[in-house]
Amino acid sequence: MTRPGRRAVIAGVATSDYPHLPHLSEHAVHGQAADRALADAGLSFAEVDGFATTGFFPMYATGVAEYLGLHPIYFDETNSGGSSFEVLVEHAAYAVEAGAVDVVLVTYGSIQLSQMGRRLGTGGGGGGFAPGPAIYDALWGNTLVGNYAMAARRHMHEFGTTPEQLAAVAVSMRRHAASNPQAQERQPITVDDVVSSRLVADPLHKLDCCVISDGGGACVVTTAERAADLPRDPVYVLGAAHATTHHLNLSAMPSLTVSPAAQCGPVAFARAGITPADVDVAQLYDSFTITVVLTLEDLGFCGKGEGGAFVEDGGLEVGGRLPTNTDGGGLSACHPGMRGMFLIVEAVRQLRGEGGATQVPDARIAVAHGTGGMLSTGATLVLGREAP
Amino acid sequence: MTDRAPGAGDERPPKPRPAPTPDADSAPYWAAAHDGRLVVQHCTDCGANQLYPRDRCLVCRGPVEWLEASGRGTVYSFTVIRQMYSRPFRDWVPYVVALIDLEEGPRVMTNIVGCEPDVVRIGMAVQAQFEAVSDEAGIALFSPAD
């Protein structure tokens, strides 16, 4: 239903300050990111007619719109956990291409580090929260980390993946983070540091787990035609898709070693008219080291079971097989709970040549892939600096 | 809020295991476990077995009936929880959370008890045992099969 002459682009991006914002409310983080993304796009709040965000309460987008003084004619608060912002940008792209709306502001804000501390993911936040059928997996004292640990254990069993291979993901993310002055953790680490860090849920160690942060981000989705008058080079939304296999019950996931990326990745790539070999830089949700290994395999960057070898020896670093999470990722830079927005911001910066010390030379096509819940949802965005 | 090591300095009495609130789908399942039986749903149209309990068959939307299960299964995957801040679980660390493939087909999450955590392996044979957690509900825990 794309109208002739309307191609969706991202015209501006920004992150808020991060990783620790005790002086800001959650909504103020949205506001700070929105101010900066609109300034980046050369647009004002008055020109925004669509708004998208999501959070943990119903009618969340309505509330943030109210806080920001927006009266949008399009809004969306689809919540698929960490992949939400890839889904929201996909929806916004369809909406602007259909002519329903011209400028969609997408924001994210969280102060969960300041609100909840480091207990999130190990039982500090969700005690007793088990809506409907979610009760079946909620009675056993499992944690968020424990769910991903079971996927890691199964991957090790089926394919011989080692703790050292998983650790290589964390080492590469930390190396990228060293070049990001905002990153929460910047001290270099080794594989040995990761595997000798405390076990949180076997086989995942503390350094296999993302940091917990305050922070947010925003992007502006409009049409290439509108962006022609704006200051930044537009980044095209070339293709997108999302998928889900289960909600909070890991027992309902068909295979612990196949994530929803296996469904939505190929669809997004086909819609973009590309193959994995065409991708210059990837921003892949890295809640845990295993999340990256599964996503690389499921998106087709390597075969199933080959993810462990793919990430070894700096495979994910600039100059490696597939430069990934060039800002340091959720493992080292910033992870406020639903990190998907950060993937989009960094992908756009890479395509605009603003990657700084971790810039991938001549990056033309980037993939941002979010993962939400307990490996429950996946959403792939293929972005490019040239019109399709 | 401050972080605190699991259980450290907590003088409160132990908290019991959480109990599910039975609903129209799940009441027979929890009641069976309360009586020391493990049951699965069986589709009378296509023959598929399933858990968790639902109103119809997951595969074909056919009608389902309850089938007595053997209580035998194998470990599909597991983890040893070593950091947990919610009671009562934090008093139990380290403990094993596992996914069990039942002999009848369905996969369930549970705790493996009756052995040290470091003996648990994927593929290990396990057997259900039961614990009443309320007047109307029980749960199936698993331990290594003899």
Chai-1 contact restraints between the chains, C-beta under 6 A:
chainA,res_idxA,chainB,res_idxB,connection_type,confidence,min_distance_angstrom,max_distance_angstrom,comment,restraint_id
A,G117,B,M1,contact,1.0,0.0,6.0,A-B,restraint_1
A,G117,B,D3,contact,1.0,0.0,6.0,A-B,restraint_2
A,R118,B,D3,contact,1.0,0.0,6.0,A-B,restraint_3
A,R119,B,Y85,contact,1.0,0.0,6.0,A-B,restraint_4
A,T122,B,Q83,contact,1.0,0.0,6.0,A-B,restraint_5
A,T122,B,M84,contact,1.0,0.0,6.0,A-B,restraint_6
A,T122,B,Y85,contact,1.0,0.0,6.0,A-B,restraint_7
A,G123,B,M84,contact,1.0,0.0,6.0,A-B,restraint_8
A,G123,B,Y85,contact,1.0,0.0,6.0,A-B,restraint_9
A,G123,B,S86,contact,1.0,0.0,6.0,A-B,restraint_10
A,G124,B,Y85,contact,1.0,0.0,6.0,A-B,restraint_11
A,G127,B,S86,contact,1.0,0.0,6.0,A-B,restraint_12
A,P133,B,Y52,contact,1.0,0.0,6.0,A-B,restraint_13
A,I135,B,P20,contact,1.0,0.0,6.0,A-B,restraint_14
A,Y136,B,Y52,contact,1.0,0.0,6.0,A-B,restraint_15
A,D137,B,M109,contact,1.0,0.0,6.0,A-B,restraint_16
A,L139,B,P18,contact,1.0,0.0,6.0,A-B,restraint_17
A,L139,B,I139,contact,1.0,0.0,6.0,A-B,restraint_18
A,W140,B,V97,contact,1.0,0.0,6.0,A-B,restraint_19
A,W140,B,M109,contact,1.0,0.0,6.0,A-B,restraint_20
A,W140,B,N111,contact,1.0,0.0,6.0,A-B,restraint_21
A,G141,B,F89,contact,1.0,0.0,6.0,A-B,restraint_22
A,N142,B,V97,contact,1.0,0.0,6.0,A-B,restraint_23
A,T143,B,M84,contact,1.0,0.0,6.0,A-B,restraint_24
A,G146,B,T79,contact,1.0,0.0,6.0,A-B,restraint_25
A,G146,B,I81,contact,1.0,0.0,6.0,A-B,restraint_26
A,G146,B,V97,contact,1.0,0.0,6.0,A-B,restraint_27
A,A149,B,T79,contact,1.0,0.0,6.0,A-B,restraint_28
A,M150,B,S77,contact,1.0,0.0,6.0,A-B,restraint_29
A,M150,B,T79,contact,1.0,0.0,6.0,A-B,restraint_30
A,R153,B,S77,contact,1.0,0.0,6.0,A-B,restraint_31
A,R154,B,S77,contact,1.0,0.0,6.0,A-B,restraint_32
A,H157,B,I122,contact,1.0,0.0,6.0,A-B,restraint_33
A,L199,B,R82,contact,1.0,0.0,6.0,A-B,restraint_34
A,V200,B,Q83,contact,1.0,0.0,6.0,A-B,restraint_35
A,A201,B,T79,contact,1.0,0.0,6.0,A-B,restraint_36
A,A201,B,I81,contact,1.0,0.0,6.0,A-B,restraint_37
A,D202,B,T79,contact,1.0,0.0,6.0,A-B,restraint_38
A,D202,B,V80,contact,1.0,0.0,6.0,A-B,restraint_39
A,S251,B,L99,contact,1.0,0.0,6.0,A-B,restraint_40
A,S251,B,R107,contact,1.0,0.0,6.0,A-B,restraint_41
A,S251,B,V108,contact,1.0,0.0,6.0,A-B,restraint_42
A,S251,B,M109,contact,1.0,0.0,6.0,A-B,restraint_43
A,L256,B,S77,contact,1.0,0.0,6.0,A-B,restraint_44
